[in-house]
Amino acid sequence: MLLTITLRCATITGGTGSITQQKGGERLVNTRKVKSRLIELGMTQDEAAKKCSMTQPSFNQKVNNVRPMDVDEAMRIAQVLEIPDNEFGIYFFYDGVA
């Protein structure tokens, strides 16, 4: 799956780059949206992690912005959580502005 995201700050094409964990609010995983999506689907973090070929602790740390997440991982999570391509940036390049 090839995904191209154009944001105010950059254009990211799936398979390259990473989602950095900067405290300035740039390119953070939108933890609230990801966790809400898990609830909507009735899926636990452990179930999602297994479907993404990750351990539950690794999945948790990436979703909670403790460890960096690369674009491939974000794309796997988006696929497992059935996140539409046009909403990818809302979940994985969150700038803190609602």
C-alpha positions in Angstrom: 0.0 0.0 0.0 1.5 3.4 -1.0 0.1 6.4 0.8 1.1 10.0 0.3 0.2 12.5 3.0 0.6 16.2 2.4 0.6 18.3 5.5 1.4 21.9 6.3 4.9 20.9 7.3 5.8 18.1 4.9 4.8 15.5 2.3 5.4 11.9 3.5 5.2 9.0 1.2 4.6 5.6 2.8 7.6 3.5 3.4 10.0 6.4 4.3 10.6 8.6 7.3 9.3 8.4 10.8 6.8 10.1 13.0 9.0 11.9 15.5 8.0 12.6 19.1 8.6 16.3 19.3 7.1 18.1 22.3 6.4 21.2 20.1 3.3 19.5 18.9 4.6 18.5 15.5 3.9 15.1 14.0 2.7 13.3 17.2 0.5 10.3 17.2 -3.0 11.3 18.2 -3.3 9.0 21.1 -6.9 9.8 21.9 -8.0 9.1 18.3 -6.2 5.8 18.1 -7.5 4.6 21.5 -11.0 5.8 20.5 -10.8 3.8 17.3 -9.7 0.7 19.2 -12.8 1.1 21.4 -15.1 1.6 18.4 -13.8 -1.6 16.9 -14.0 -3.5 20.2 -10.3 -4.3 19.9 -7.7 -4.4 22.7 -4.2 -3.0 22.3 -2.9 -6.6 22.6 -5.2 -7.7 19.7 -4.2 -4.7 17.6 -0.5 -5.2 18.4 -0.6 -8.9 17.3 -2.3 -8.0 14.0 0.4 -5.3 13.5 3.2 -7.9 14.2 4.2 -5.9 17.3 4.3 -6.7 21.0 1.7 -5.1 23.2 4.3 -3.0 25.1 5.8 -1.7 21.9 2.4 -0.9 20.4 1.5 0.9 23.6 4.7 2.9 23.8 4.3 4.0 20.1 0.7 5.0 20.4 1.5 6.9 23.6 4.4 8.8 22.0 7.0 7.2 24.2 8.8 5.5 21.3 9.1 6.8 17.7 6.9 5.2 15.1 8.0 4.9 11.5 5.6 5.4 8.6 5.4 1.6 7.8 4.2 1.0 11.4 1.7 3.8 11.2 0.4 2.4 7.9 0.0 -1.1 9.5 -1.8 0.3 12.5 -4.1 2.3 10.1 -4.9 -0.8 8.1 -5.7 -2.9 11.2 -7.8 -0.1 12.6 -9.5 0.4 9.3 -8.6 4.1 9.2 -9.5 5.6 5.8 -6.5 7.1 3.9 -8.0 10.6 4.0 -8.0 10.4 7.8 -4.4 9.1 8.2 -3.0 12.5 9.0 -5.6 13.1 11.8 -4.4 10.0 13.6 -0.7 10.0 12.9 0.4 13.5 12.2 -1.5 15.3 15.0 -0.5 18.9 15.7 -2.7 19.3 18.7 -5.2 21.6 17.0 -8.7 20.3 17.0 
